[in-house]
Amino acid sequence: MSHAPNAVPNHVAIILDGNGRWAKKRGLERHEGHRAGALNLRDIALTAADCGVNVLSVFAFSTENWQRPKEEVDRLMALPAELDEVLWDKLEAAQISIRFSGRRDRLKPDTRDLMAELEAKTFTHTRMVLNVCLDYGSKDERLHATKSIAQAALDKKLSLETLDITTLSSALYTQGLPDVDFLIRTSGEQRLSNFLLFQSAYAELYFTRVLWPDFKPKRFKRALKVYQKRTRKFGGVKG
């Protein structure tokens, strides 16, 4: 199917890449790049909501990012606190619901508590969902879902004969969210890096050389215009 000229993707996903390179280009510490990236996340979330996007998923920390230096890991893990302390007023005023997808067993208790608090106090916000993927990886997600489904089958709570895509989707970290329509990656890299692979099976892809802190609202709107020119066939043929 092709889009109407002003069609807006229901679910946009962004791989937030380039914070470290942005800082290095300016002679700054890497953590300053992550700080600039967090502030840009606020601006892009508000812009996405204004444009009519219903779900914005962002790749904040992958299951592989634990291999980075401890100082950088700690900085990336500060995102929930930044959402609460620095970005909260804007997101709350915009009636944006915050959700976290990914593992939580490896996070510090105070981080898990803060994430649960943010989810609880924005639960009734209906304008847009900001889905922050933290300690997330698609391979890990599907392993978790497989174990969950297998256990349900062993417990006689699920029949393998009735197992379908809907059942699998409901076992993913992103349960309840629609599939991704438009996936953006900043900084020039052209790979998906284990991000929302199942959910992005038919997503339109958009790669830009712009580093994440410089991917401002005008660039986001420009990307949406590119999406509106695409023809989505979902395995069929153009009519």
C-alpha positions, 0 to 999 in steps of 0.5 A, a space after each residue: 500500500 502507498 501512503 496518503 501525502 501526509 500519512 504519519 507512521 504509527 510507530 517510529 523507532 530510532 537507534 540513537 547513535 553518535 553521542 560519543 562522536 559528537 562529543 569527540 568532535 567538540 573536544 568534550 567528554 563522552 558523557 557530555 555527548 550522552 547528556 546532549 543526546 538525552 536533551 535531544 530525545 526530549 525535543 524529538 519526543 515532543 516533535 513526534 507527538 506534535 506530528 501525530 506519531 503514537 509510539 516512539 521507541 528509542 534504543 538507549 542501551 543494548 544488551 551488548 553495551 555492558 562491554 563499554 567502560 564502567 563510566 560510560 555504562 553508568 552514564 547511559 544508565 542515568 537516562 531514567 533519572 534524566 527523564 525524571 529530573 530534567 525532562 519530566 516537566 516537558 514530557 508530562 505537560 505533553 501527556 506522553 506515557 513513558 514505558 521501558 522495554 528490555 531486561 531489568 534483572 541486571 539493573 540496580 534496584 533504584 533504577 528499576 524502582 525509578 523506571 516503575 515509578 515513571 511508568 506508573 505516573 504516566 500510565 494514563 497519558 494517551 497522547 504518545 508512548 515513549 518506549 525506552 529500550 534499556 538493556 534490550 536486544 532482540 535475540 535476548 528478547 526472543 529467547 526470553 519469549 521462547 522460555 516464557 511460552 515453553 513454560 506456559 506449555 509445560 504448565 498446561 496454560 498454553 496449547 502448542 496447537 493454538 500458538 500463533 504470531 499474536 501469542 509470540 508478540 504478547 510474550 515480547 518485551 514490547 507486548 501491546 505495542 504495534 509493529 514498527 512502521 519507520 526505523 531511523 538510525 543516525 550517525 551513518 551506520 547502516 545496520 539494525 544492531 539487534 534492535 526490534 528485529 521481529 517488530 520491524 519486519 516490514 518497517 521502512 528504513 532511514 539512515 542518516 549521517 547526522 549524529 544523534 545530538 544534531 538530529 533536530 526536529 527539522 531533520 526528524 520532520 524531513 525524515 517523515 517526508 521521506 517515509 510519506 513517499 515510500 510505497 509499502 507492499 507488505 509482501 504483496 504487489 503494487 496495485 
